[in-house]
């Protein structure tokens, strides 16, 4: 029997190049090399790199940026991300949104069903809901009291959104504008991902669980996170050490760990698309769920304190 050719998935990120990583793993009998390449917030450099990779790899992930923000079933395209995606003419390009709306819903239910993390009655700060609308819808379903931090963290307006219905209304009003402005205005890119600005501490203090994009969490987290649970991904060994140093009790990652690193959803969505030999526009939610079932991916739970 002929051994299937190895697959290669590369995430081209607007984030810091200090977070770059390459690992090789086997999924469903296929060897897959996974790489993350940061461009330090340099958009032209990211576009050029995607063009270089086009046709030479099996999937390209957009890191540090979303192609789509989704609210109440409607997709809004981020114009800067579309420029990046359009640099590839042959290779499938993914941003992780397909996986966020399947894997992350599934992960929250698994955590509760298996007694790993009970959301009932817990206070959850979700840094950005339009980035993770599947998580935003699932948290209240599981009994969590949730603050959606989109106004706070993306726009710098300290107004917490506490109801999903309010979030949907705000998203419908603001997303057409937000998706048109330079992405760096609303999200930390490049060296900003390595610097912390201590702001919005009262919302972190209020929460039992801090959920969502790690770069928003890291950018604004307070000096102390004593007893907090961090529900995120895209974490490095250095990030885990930082959480531990600040007193966080538990880290839960929605994507699996490889050599001390949990990659972003864009990378892992790239793995699934490459394994299936498909394109994201042809993938349905059930396709992701079926492949996740075959892969047997489970949440990563790390106790951070003795």
C-alpha positions as CSV (number, residue, x, y, z in Angstrom):
1,X,0.0,0.0,0.0
2,X,1.3,3.4,-0.9
3,X,1.9,5.8,2.0
4,X,-0.1,9.0,1.6
5,X,2.0,12.1,0.9
6,X,2.6,14.3,3.9
7,X,0.5,17.4,4.2
8,X,1.6,20.9,5.1
9,X,-0.5,23.6,6.7
10,X,0.9,27.1,7.3
11,X,-0.7,29.9,9.3
12,X,0.5,33.4,8.1
13,X,-0.1,35.7,11.1
14,X,-0.2,39.4,11.7
15,X,1.1,38.6,15.1
16,X,4.6,38.6,16.6
17,X,7.2,36.4,14.9
18,X,8.5,35.6,18.4
19,X,5.5,33.2,18.7
20,X,6.5,31.1,15.6
21,X,6.4,27.4,15.8
22,X,6.6,24.3,13.5
23,X,5.5,20.8,14.6
24,X,4.8,17.5,12.7
25,X,2.0,15.2,13.9
26,X,0.0,12.3,12.5
27,X,-3.8,12.7,12.0
28,X,-5.9,9.8,10.7
29,X,-2.8,8.2,9.4
30,X,-1.5,11.3,7.6
31,X,1.6,13.1,8.5
32,X,1.0,16.8,8.8
33,X,3.5,19.6,9.3
34,X,2.0,22.6,11.0
35,X,3.7,26.0,10.9
36,X,2.9,29.4,12.3
37,X,4.7,32.3,10.7
38,X,4.3,35.8,12.3
39,X,4.8,38.9,10.2
40,X,4.9,41.4,13.1
41,X,1.8,43.3,12.0
42,X,3.2,43.9,8.5
43,X,0.2,43.5,6.2
44,X,2.1,43.8,2.8
45,X,4.6,41.2,4.1
46,X,1.7,38.8,5.1
47,X,0.1,39.2,1.7
48,X,3.4,38.6,-0.1
49,X,4.0,35.5,2.0
50,X,0.6,34.0,1.3
51,X,1.3,34.6,-2.4
52,X,4.6,32.7,-2.1
53,X,2.9,29.7,-0.3
54,X,0.0,29.5,-2.7
55,X,0.0,26.2,-4.6
56,X,2.9,24.8,-2.5
57,X,1.0,23.9,0.7
58,X,-2.3,22.1,1.4
59,X,-4.0,24.9,3.4
60,X,-3.2,28.4,4.5
61,X,-4.5,29.9,7.8
62,X,-5.0,33.6,8.4
63,X,-3.5,34.2,11.9
64,X,-4.1,37.2,14.1
65,X,-7.0,38.3,12.0
66,X,-10.5,37.0,11.1
67,X,-11.8,36.8,7.6
68,X,-15.4,36.7,8.9
69,X,-17.1,38.0,12.0
70,X,-20.4,36.3,12.6
71,X,-23.4,37.4,14.6
72,X,-26.9,35.9,14.5
73,X,-26.2,33.9,11.5
74,X,-24.9,36.7,9.3
75,X,-21.3,36.9,8.1
76,X,-19.4,40.2,7.9
77,X,-16.2,40.3,5.9
78,X,-13.1,42.1,7.3
79,X,-11.7,44.0,4.3
80,X,-8.0,43.7,5.4
81,X,-8.4,39.9,5.8
82,X,-10.0,39.7,2.4
83,X,-6.8,41.3,0.9
84,X,-4.8,38.5,2.5
85,X,-7.1,35.7,1.5
86,X,-7.2,36.9,-2.1
87,X,-3.4,36.5,-2.4
88,X,-4.0,32.8,-2.7
89,X,-5.5,31.6,-6.0
90,X,-5.0,27.8,-5.6
91,X,-4.6,26.8,-1.9
92,X,-7.6,26.8,0.4
93,X,-7.5,29.7,2.9
94,X,-9.2,29.4,6.3
95,X,-9.6,31.8,9.2
96,X,-10.9,29.4,11.9
97,X,-14.5,30.6,11.9
98,X,-15.8,27.2,10.7
99,X,-14.1,25.5,13.6
100,X,-15.1,28.1,16.2
101,X,-18.7,27.5,15.4
102,X,-18.4,23.7,15.7
103,X,-15.4,22.7,17.9
104,X,-16.0,25.4,20.5
105,X,-19.7,24.7,20.9
106,X,-18.8,21.0,21.2
107,X,-15.9,21.7,23.7
108,X,-18.1,23.7,26.1
109,X,-20.7,20.9,26.2
110,X,-17.9,18.3,26.7
111,X,-16.4,20.3,29.6
112,X,-19.7,20.4,31.4
113,X,-20.8,16.9,30.6
114,X,-17.5,15.4,31.8
115,X,-17.4,17.5,35.0
116,X,-14.2,19.3,33.9
117,X,-15.7,22.8,34.0
118,X,-19.2,23.6,35.2
119,X,-20.6,26.8,33.8
120,X,-23.8,26.8,35.8
121,X,-23.9,30.0,37.9
122,X,-20.4,31.0,36.9
123,X,-19.5,34.5,35.8
124,X,-17.9,34.5,32.4
125,X,-16.1,37.4,30.7
126,X,-16.0,36.6,26.9
127,X,-13.6,39.2,25.5
128,X,-15.1,39.2,22.0
129,X,-18.3,37.5,21.1
130,X,-18.5,38.3,17.4
131,X,-15.1,36.5,17.0
132,X,-16.6,33.4,18.8
133,X,-20.4,33.6,18.3
134,X,-20.7,29.8,18.8
135,X,-19.2,30.2,22.3
136,X,-21.3,33.3,22.9
137,X,-24.5,31.4,22.3
138,X,-23.5,28.3,24.2
139,X,-22.4,29.9,27.5
140,X,-25.9,31.2,28.4
141,X,-27.3,27.9,27.3
142,X,-25.1,26.1,29.9
143,X,-26.2,28.5,32.7
144,X,-23.4,31.0,32.7
145,X,-23.8,34.7,33.6
146,X,-21.9,36.3,30.7
147,X,-20.4,39.7,29.9
148,X,-19.7,40.1,26.2
149,X,-16.7,42.4,26.0
150,X,-16.8,43.5,22.4
151,X,-17.4,47.2,23.2
152,X,-14.7,47.1,25.8
153,X,-11.9,45.3,24.2
154,X,-12.3,46.0,20.5
155,X,-13.6,49.5,20.7
156,X,-12.2,50.8,24.0
157,X,-15.7,51.7,25.2
158,X,-16.2,50.4,28.8
159,X,-19.8,49.3,28.3
160,X,-20.4,45.6,29.1
161,X,-23.1,43.7,27.1
162,X,-24.9,41.3,29.3
163,X,-27.6,39.9,27.0
164,X,-27.3,37.9,23.8
165,X,-30.2,39.9,22.3
166,X,-28.4,43.2,23.0
167,X,-25.2,41.7,21.4
168,X,-27.1,40.9,18.2
169,X,-28.5,44.4,18.0
170,X,-25.1,46.1,18.6
171,X,-23.4,43.7,16.2
172,X,-25.8,44.5,13.4
173,X,-25.2,48.2,13.9
174,X,-21.5,48.2,14.3
175,X,-20.0,45.3,12.4
176,X,-20.5,46.9,8.9
177,X,-18.3,49.8,10.2
178,X,-15.8,47.7,12.2
179,X,-15.0,45.4,9.3
180,X,-14.1,48.4,7.1
181,X,-11.5,50.1,9.3
182,X,-7.8,49.0,9.5
183,X,-7.7,45.8,11.6
184,X,-5.0,47.1,13.9
185,X,-7.4,49.6,15.2
186,X,-9.6,46.9,16.8
187,X,-7.1,44.1,17.6
188,X,-3.6,43.8,18.9
189,X,-1.1,42.9,16.1
190,X,2.7,42.6,16.0
191,X,4.6,43.7,19.1
192,X,1.3,44.8,20.8
193,X,0.7,41.1,21.4
194,X,3.7,41.0,23.7
195,X,2.8,44.1,25.8
196,X,0.2,44.3,28.5
197,X,-1.8,47.5,29.2
198,X,-3.6,47.0,32.5
199,X,-7.1,48.2,31.8
200,X,-10.7,47.1,32.5
201,X,-9.5,45.3,35.6
202,X,-13.0,45.4,37.2
203,X,-14.4,43.1,34.5
204,X,-11.6,40.6,35.0
205,X,-12.1,40.8,38.8
206,X,-15.8,40.1,38.4
207,X,-15.3,37.0,36.3
208,X,-14.8,33.4,37.5
209,X,-13.9,32.4,33.9
210,X,-12.1,34.6,31.4
211,X,-12.9,33.3,27.9
212,X,-12.0,34.1,24.3
213,X,-9.1,35.3,22.3
214,X,-5.8,35.0,24.2
215,X,-4.4,38.2,22.7
216,X,-7.2,40.3,24.1
217,X,-6.8,38.6,27.5
218,X,-3.0,39.0,27.5
219,X,-3.2,42.6,26.3
220,X,-5.5,43.9,29.1
221,X,-5.2,41.4,32.0
222,X,-4.5,42.7,35.5
223,X,-1.5,42.0,37.6
224,X,-3.4,39.3,39.5
225,X,-5.7,36.5,38.2
226,X,-6.0,34.6,41.4
227,X,-8.3,31.6,41.2
228,X,-9.5,32.4,37.6
229,X,-10.1,29.9,34.9
230,X,-8.8,30.9,31.4
231,X,-10.7,29.4,28.5
232,X,-8.7,30.2,25.3
233,X,-6.2,28.8,22.8
234,X,-3.1,29.9,20.9
235,X,-1.0,29.7,24.0
236,X,2.7,29.1,24.3
237,X,4.8,27.8,27.2
238,X,5.6,31.4,28.0
239,X,1.9,32.3,28.1
240,X,1.2,29.4,30.5
241,X,4.0,30.6,32.7
242,X,2.6,34.1,32.8
243,X,-0.9,32.8,33.8
244,X,0.7,30.7,36.5
245,X,2.7,33.7,37.8
246,X,-0.4,35.9,38.0
247,X,-2.3,33.3,40.0
248,X,-4.7,31.8,37.5
249,X,-5.9,28.4,38.7
250,X,-6.9,26.6,35.4
251,X,-6.2,26.8,31.7
252,X,-8.6,25.2,29.3
253,X,-7.7,25.1,25.6
254,X,-10.2,24.4,22.9
255,X,-7.5,23.1,20.5
256,X,-5.1,20.2,21.2
257,X,-1.5,20.7,22.4
258,X,1.5,19.9,20.3
259,X,5.0,20.2,21.8
260,X,3.8,22.6,24.5
261,X,1.8,24.8,22.1
262,X,-1.9,25.0,21.4
263,X,-2.4,26.5,17.9
264,X,-5.1,28.8,16.8
265,X,-8.4,27.6,15.3
266,X,-7.2,28.8,11.9
267,X,-4.4,26.3,12.0
268,X,-6.5,23.4,13.1
269,X,-9.2,24.2,10.6
270,X,-6.5,24.1,8.0
271,X,-5.6,20.6,9.2
272,X,-9.2,19.5,8.8
273,X,-9.6,21.0,5.4
274,X,-6.3,19.5,4.2
275,X,-7.2,16.0,5.6
276,X,-10.5,16.1,3.7
277,X,-9.0,17.5,0.5
278,X,-11.8,20.1,0.5
279,X,-12.2,23.9,0.5
280,X,-13.8,25.9,3.3
281,X,-16.6,27.1,1.1
282,X,-17.7,23.5,0.5
283,X,-17.5,22.5,4.2
284,X,-20.7,22.2,6.2
285,X,-20.9,22.3,10.1
286,X,-21.5,18.5,10.1
287,X,-18.3,17.9,8.0
288,X,-16.3,19.6,10.8
289,X,-18.2,17.6,13.5
290,X,-17.7,14.3,11.7
291,X,-14.0,14.9,11.3
292,X,-13.6,16.1,14.9
293,X,-15.3,12.8,16.0
294,X,-12.8,10.8,13.9
295,X,-9.8,12.8,15.3
296,X,-11.0,12.4,18.9
297,X,-9.8,15.9,19.8
298,X,-10.6,16.8,23.4
299,X,-10.2,20.0,25.5
300,X,-6.8,20.4,27.1
301,X,-7.1,21.1,30.9
302,X,-4.1,22.3,32.8
303,X,-4.0,23.0,36.5
304,X,-1.8,26.0,36.9
305,X,-1.2,25.9,40.7
306,X,-0.2,23.2,43.2
